[in-house]
Amino acid sequence: HFDFIVAAANLRANMFGIKGRTDEEYLLQVLQNVIVPDFTPKDGVKIASTDAEAKESENAQAAAPAEMNADQILESLPKPGELAGFKLTPIDFDKDIDDHMLFVTACSNLRALNYAIPTEDTHRSRAIAGRIIPAIATTTALVTGLICLELYKIVGSSQKDLKIDAYKNGFVNLAIPFMTLSEPTPPAKTTAMLKGEKWDWTAWDSFDMNMGDITLAEFIQFFESEYNLDVSMISHGVSILFSFFANKKKLAERMKMKMSEVVANVTKKELPPNQLFIVFEIIANDLDTDEEVELPYVKFRFR
């Protein structure tokens, strides 16, 4: 907080041609003498307490001529003759100027504290600022527009089965300028045999299970009875929850536990109260052929 006040005050002083100071002892002494005025509401300001009053206030503001507000602002500005000798210097950001980096570091650290993100010192912030590629507003707007065009195809064609050639990839270079649209490449398919039937799945597919928070034994039994699969391993992230080579005593204990309890027990982390799904990766073999069947991830709803 102190760094932000110092940096902001010095930048504002530079704008008015005033030499600032950064020594902490002096600034702490000045801050002790600063008197913050008590808050007093403006006269004539009415805060709406009901929806009807809020609507009435909006109608009154809309009815006020815009020209009147503009005239009031113009009248409040000082006359050109009153600004003789006054000079306001704009500040262009430069990562090599310490006053600029002190302000950027203070702002980014305050924001980081809001989200419990580790803070950085000025040296590290300077290195990060040097690698930032500024976003060009025109390019951002164009890319956003192209994305929205593709979104319209999905939202506006929900009753149609669109093929891959209905969608487009876009390549843009405004410096030339150049723009081209091309047909996207379909996702790679993996073939699995389930119950004697061929199933081609992609990275966008998953096994969706909505059976409640069943036990590990019931989870394994589900794949055996529904898909004729012998599950040999179940993992969640980097944690192995079940495997054929694991300790038999531990497996016997986990078999009676609910899936969410198994995850919490193995990962040593409680699941957040607002989490509805758990993602599992499984390895399984066909019970008839004993061949491994490649499967997508399991999206398991336990709440």
N, C-alpha and C positions, 0 to 999 in steps of 0.2 A: 504494500500500500504506500509506504514511504517513497519507494523508488518511482512509483507512478506519479505521485504528487510533484516530486522534484523534476522528473523528466518533462511532464506536461507544463509546469511553470516555466521551465527554461526555454522550451520551444515557443511558448506564447511570448516570452520576453524577446526572443530573437526576432519574431515577427514585427515587433514594435521598435527594433533597434536598441533594445536594452540588454546590457551584458548580465548574464545570469551567474549563479553560483551553485556549486554542488557539494560544498563541504558540509558534512552532517551536523557538526556542532552548531554552526551558524543557523542552519535551517531549523533545527529543533528549538533553538532559542526564539526564532521568529514565530514558529507555530504556536508556542506557548502564549504569545501575545495576540494571536488572531481571535477575534470575537465573531462567532457565527451568529448572525441575527436570527431571532426566533421566527418561526413560520407564522405568517399572518395571511389568511385567505384574501383574495382580491374582492373589492366591493362589486356588487352586482352579479357575481358568479353564483349560479344556482346549480347544485348537483342533483340530478334526477334520482328519485328514490323508487319510482315505479316505471313500468314500460310506457305508460301513457305520457308521463312527464318527459321521458327520454325521446319519444317520438315528437312531442310538441317542440322540444329544444332543437331537434334535427330540422323540423319544418321551418322554424324561425331562422336558423342559420342558412338554410337553402334559399329563403325568401330575401335575405340581405343581398343587395347588388354587389357583384364582385368589384365594380369600379369604385364603390365607396371604400371598400377595404384597401384597394390599391392606392387611392388618394390619401388615406390615413397613413399608410406606410411611407409614401413619398414625403408627406409633410413632416414626419418624424425624423427624416434624414437631415444631417447638418448641411448647411449651405456650402457651396464650393469655396467661397471666400473664407469660411471659418476653418478650412483645412489647409491653410497656407503653411508650408514647411512640413506637413504631415506625410510620412512615408511608411507604407506597409509592405514588408518584404515577404513574398511567398516562400514556403519551405518545400524543397524537392528532396524526397528521401534519398539518402546515400548511406549505404551500409558501412562505409569507412569513417563516418562521422559519429563520434561517441555519443553525443546528445541524442541523435536519431536512434541509435541502437539501444540506448538506455530506455527510451520510451517504448520501442517495439518489444524489448525483453520484458518490461514491466507489464505491458498489456497481455502478452502471450502467457506469462506466468499466472496472472490473475485469472485468466480464462481456464488455464490448466487446473488451477485449484478448484474451480467450479465443478470440474469433471473428474477430480481425483487423478489427474495425469501428472507424472513427474515433471518438475520444473527444470529449466535450463539456465545456465549463466550467460552473460553477455557474449563471451567468446564463442560458445556453442551456437547461440542464436545468430551471431554474425555469419557463421559457416552455413547454417540452414538458409538464411536470407540470400546468401550468394548463389545458392543452387535453385532457387525458386524461379520457375519459368512463368512470367506473367500471362494470365489468361486474356485472350483477345475477345472483347465483348461480341464482335460481329461473328466470329467463328463459333463462339458458345451459342449464340442465338440460332445460327444456321444448323448446328448439330442438334440442338433441342428440337427445332422444327422437323428435321428429318426423322428423329425418334418418334415424335408425336404422330407423324404420318403413318409409321409402322404400327403404332399403338391403335390408331383408328381402324386398321385392318382387323385387329384382334377383337376390339370392343364392338365395332360396328358390324362384324361378320360372325357373331356368335352362333348363328344358325347354319353357317356354311362350314364345310370341311375344306379349308384353304390348303393348297399344295405349296411346296417349298418355293416354286417360281412366282408365287404371289407376293413374296417378301423381297426386300432389297437391302443390300449393303451399300453404304455411301462412302465415297472417298472425296475429300475436299481439300483444295489448296488455294486459298484466296490470294496468295501472292502472285499467281500466274495470270489470271485466275483460271481454276479448273475444277470441275465437279463431274463425277461419273457414278452411276448406280450399277450394281452387279448382283447376280443371283447368288445368295449365300450357299455355302457348302453344308449339306445335311450332316447332323451329328453321326459319329461312328456307331454302328450297331453291333451288339453282341448277341449271339444266338444261344438260347438255352432250351433244353428239352424238359418240359414239365408234363407229367402224366402222358407221355408219349406224343405231346403236341409241341410244335416249334414256336418259340416266342423270341422275337427280335426286340431287344430293349436298348435304350440309349442312356446317356448320363443324366437325362432329364426324367427318367422313370424311377419308380421306387415301389417297394411293397408297402402298402398302407394298411396298418393294423389298428382297428378301433374296437378292441375287445375289453377295454378297461385295464387296470393294473394287475394282470395275471401273473402267476408264479413262473419261475424259470422252467420248471418241468412242463407246465401247460404251454409255454412258448415253444419249446422244442417239440412237444406233441402236436401242436398245430401244424407245423411244417411237415411232420411225418404223415399225418392223416389227410391233410388237404393237398399236399404236393408230392407225396411219396419221397420225401427227402430226409436223409439222416444228417442232422446238424452236428458238425464236428468242432466248430469254433464260433464263438460270439464275442465281438469286441465293440467297445464304445470309445471313440477317439483312440488314444494310445493304450487304453486299459483292456486287458483280456478278461472277460467275465466268465467264459466257459470254454473249456478245451478238453479233448479226449486224453491229453497227457498230464492234466492238472492233478493236484492232490485229491485223492478220492474222498477223504474226510471233508475237505472244504467244499467239494462239489455237492456232497450229500446235504450239507447245511444250506447251500445256496439254492438247491432245487426247491426247497420249501418257501423260499423268500420271494416276495414280489419283485418284478423287474426293476422298479424304481429303488427298492431297498438294496438290490444287488449292486446297482450303479453307485449308490451312495456309500455302500460298504467297501467296494473295491477302490473307488476314486478318492475316498475320504473327504468328499464334499457333498453337502446337502443340496438337493435340487431347489432352485428358486421357486417361491410359491406361485409365481405367475407363468411358470413353464408348463406347457401342455404336452409337448412331444419329446421323445428321445430318439436319437438316430443310432441304429445298430448296423454293423457290418457282420455278415455271416458267411461261413464256408460250409458247404453241404455236398453230399454225394447222393446220387440216385440209388434208391434201395434195391432196384432190380439189376442195374448194370454196374453198380459200385463206381461209376465214373463221376468225377467232380463236375458240378453244375455251377457255372458263373452266374451270380445273381446281383441285382442292384441293392442299394442300401435299404434298410427297413425303417420306415417312418412310423414309430410306435406311439400312439396316443394313450397316455396313462391317466389323464384327468379329463 
